[in-house]
Amino acid sequence: MKRGTRKQSKTDTEVYASVSASSVVVGGAGDGAGNIEVIPMFRDVPIPERQVLFFKKCRVCCVKYDFTDTLDKVKEKEVKRMSLVELVDYVQSGSGKISEANQEEMVKMISVNIFRCLPPGAHENTGSVSMEGDEDEPFLEPSWPHLQLVYDLLLRYVVSTDTDAKIAKKYIDHSFVLKLLDMFDTEDPREREYLKTILHRIYGKFMVHRPFIRKAINNIFYQFIYETERNSGIAELLEILGSIINGFALPMKEEHKLFLMRALIPLHKPKPIAMYHQQLAYCIIQFVEKDNKLADTVIRGLLKYWPVTNCQKEVLFLGELEEVLESTQAVEFQRCMVPLFRQLARCLNSPHFQVAERALFMWNNEHLVSLIAQNRTVILPIIFDALELNVQAHWNPAVHGLTSNIKKMFMEMDSELFEECQRQYTQKQALAKLAEDQRQQTWQRLAESVVVQQVG
């Protein structure tokens, strides 16, 4: 059963409209009682009194409501929403620096609203395992009308020039960051988008938190790779890391290289890779572009986790591999070209035409063709058999045609080498036929001896 928010009814709208935004809010913060008391808007009080009013509004917004019941406490919900709007506007407008006590109270209120137990994912309800992610629509948080404003308030607070990082780090601390990271597992894409933006801004503003944030993201990846293979926010976390990697200074720290080898490359292992592969490939390419010497490490890592039975995943790998090779220099290419082209030879002969076709398309890349030409004496003998097999026996006409073009390319590149490979291939085929004939003869003799024994 697909989950989502109920469309707002006309009755709800009429009730919301009946609430005076300038005269009432919910009192008794945190008690959930829903009592109504009069409280003014910021514009209606003198500037010296606004800090006290800010504190009261934060306390009021700590009250949480049940949004699964759209008819429950409708007026109180709208009053809280209007209070949140006021707080967001106050912080965004820079009407005045927020006192330290108010900052503490505001972060407490944000924590009360944001940090919550997430509902079980669709896979936990059905027990089903999906390779491409859940086909059902994602669960949309019913409380989003309030939750969005709370996230907006946090974002405005973090990015505000009036926010002193030295003070704010007391409240936006390691515990807060960890809880924020836990929320990335929400199925609601709207919430993940806010979380991504906010965490990125926290990383930029609070330099003291940067190593901790990287380590915490690392731990999420480890859990995802080696334990659960379930986390809705991997793509968003990789987007953040893409920007972080882009800012790495050179020469690159050993810590960052270890992150590549221990976290990013193993992220190719989980089955749901299609959900985050685009962002993962971007991070990998950033590393190779910053330090060409990492190309060999990355290519060997891809070969280590190369899919065996998942053809769609194999197509993704081939696309990423081409991007990596685009940034690979001759020295690194020579280090890994033998295992690389052994794998490509297997892809060329894949019965799944998309895999074979994607592997053949790599010869359209001028940089790769240049590297192949420089090392043709090693590469052509590795893949020649696969090319011949495609021409002779592959069922797909497009694969057959592309293979013929590549054979022609190698022939024009080095006719003598091509003829030598052709001669060796013919010789191997003759030897293989001879071995097969001998095997058949052996079986025939064995069968005849059995018949003689039975007759005797």
Disulfide bonds with the S-S distance in Angstrom:
none
